[in-house]
Amino acid sequence: MRYLDLPDGGKIPVLGLGTWMMGDRSSRGQDIEDALRLGLDLGMNLIDTAEMYADGGAEELVGRAIAGRRDDVFLVSKLVPSNASRRGTLAACERSLKRLGTDRLDLYLLHWPGSLPLAETVAAFEVLRGAGKIRYWGVSNFDRAGLDRLWALPHGRNCAANQVIYNLGRRGIEFDLLPELRKAKVPVMAYSPLEQGRLLGHRAVADLAKKRGVSPAQIALAWVLNQEGVMAIPKAANPRHVRENRAALELKLSPADLAELDQAFPPPTRKEQLDMI
Ligand SMILES: NC(=O)c1ccc[n+]([C@@H]2O[C@H](COP(=O)([O-])OP(=O)(O)OC[C@H]3O[C@@H](n4cnc5c(N)ncnc54)[C@H](OP(=O)(O)O)[C@@H]3O)[C@@H](O)[C@H]2O)c1
């Protein structure tokens, strides 16, 4: 696995495993746990989950998948903004730890900006860090203005990551958010890197995949992984997809490939509102 630097010099894997939709009624059980274990076996040693996914069901499923190998995993979870008061954050973290069957998270994120005071959430994150319950904390779905508000708070600069949507079809962050995060050495965690599968039928992606003898998903993922300071968390329940995604790490896109993709998916030329799904 390749790693990105965190602001304090720690490391975060560049390719992990998403878990949205896992653990709900349509997607639970041994097969899903096996898909996560396969990803870990292949070296995709980061799992991204959230208290919100399947109402805690995804965290429980992850807990079963990592049982006996907790130390091999960079474990990420998120709390919903309505829980993000000082006391609420501490309590939500305890519940997540219990469902995950562990005593610590590697990274704990605020899922999206909410209406409770952000200073309280940050203060609680710092308490959790001091107690060893989380190694790092960060945010998700924070735009440039949100980031400025966060960075102005006491300890706000301890934010270790921002998880946002980023893929070939959603390049808005390249205009201002991504450069700013790069400058601060805060990694971007690219969620929905395959646009939930919708990118894979795009003509330009399919054509390039054919030319390079790889799958469309591998083109889409390799493109995200080619961006400096960005890691990706594709979700795959199908073992064939898991293997393909892992192999995308070895795929190097040429300058000509990148130019072809830029043609089909132009970078932003002005500030765009941060997308969120
Ligand atoms: N912070 C946030 O607000 C936020 C929001 C959305 C997502 N996320 C996180 O980011 C993760 C990834 O995003 P996502 O789940 O929205 O979408 P995604 O990873 O872009 O796409 C997942 C879909 O693509 C399919 N897929 C995966 N690998 C494939 C391959 N090699 N070939 C063909 N199809 C493939 C999956 O099918 P199978 O499952 O059948 O294999 C699934 O239907 C989530 O699971 C979650 O952990 C965070």
The ligand as a Gaussian input file, in Angstrom:
#p B3LYP/6-31G(d) Opt

LIG

0 1
 N      -18.686000      11.513000       3.823000
 C      -19.763000      11.375000       3.080000
 O      -20.695000      12.205000       3.134000
 C      -19.867000      10.206000       2.154000
 C      -20.867000      10.172000       1.153000
 C      -20.897000       9.094000       0.285000
 C      -19.969000       8.065000       0.426000
 N      -19.040000       8.088000       1.427000
 C      -18.058000       6.982000       1.614000
 O      -17.405000       6.725000       0.375000
 C      -17.595000       5.370000       0.008000
 C      -17.616000       5.209000      -1.501000
 O      -18.624000       5.968000      -2.105000
 P      -19.984000       5.326000      -2.669000
 O      -20.285000       4.056000      -1.970000
 O      -20.993000       6.411000      -2.608000
 O      -19.710000       5.091000      -4.221000
 P      -18.538000       4.488000      -5.128000
 O      -17.461000       3.892000      -4.326000
 O      -18.203000       5.556000      -6.100000
 O      -19.325000       3.356000      -5.941000
 C      -19.823000       2.193000      -5.346000
 C      -20.574000       1.412000      -6.423000
 O      -19.667000       1.070000      -7.472000
 C      -19.651000      -0.349000      -7.651000
 N      -18.270000      -0.741000      -7.913000
 C      -17.223000      -0.731000      -7.051000
 N      -16.103000      -1.173000      -7.655000
 C      -16.450000      -1.473000      -8.922000
 C      -15.747000      -2.002000     -10.024000
 N      -14.433000      -2.275000      -9.942000
 N      -16.420000      -2.207000     -11.204000
 C      -17.744000      -1.919000     -11.288000
 N      -18.477000      -1.416000     -10.266000
 C      -17.827000      -1.206000      -9.100000
 C      -20.158000      -0.950000      -6.367000
 O      -20.757000      -2.203000      -6.656000
 P      -20.674000      -3.475000      -5.654000
 O      -20.886000      -2.949000      -4.252000
 O      -21.757000      -4.359000      -6.149000
 O      -19.323000      -4.116000      -5.798000
 C      -21.158000       0.102000      -5.924000
 O      -22.390000      -0.085000      -6.604000
 C      -18.914000       5.007000       0.703000
 O      -19.152000       3.628000       0.734000
 C      -18.713000       5.667000       2.032000
 O      -17.847000       4.890000       2.862000
 C      -18.964000       9.162000       2.272000

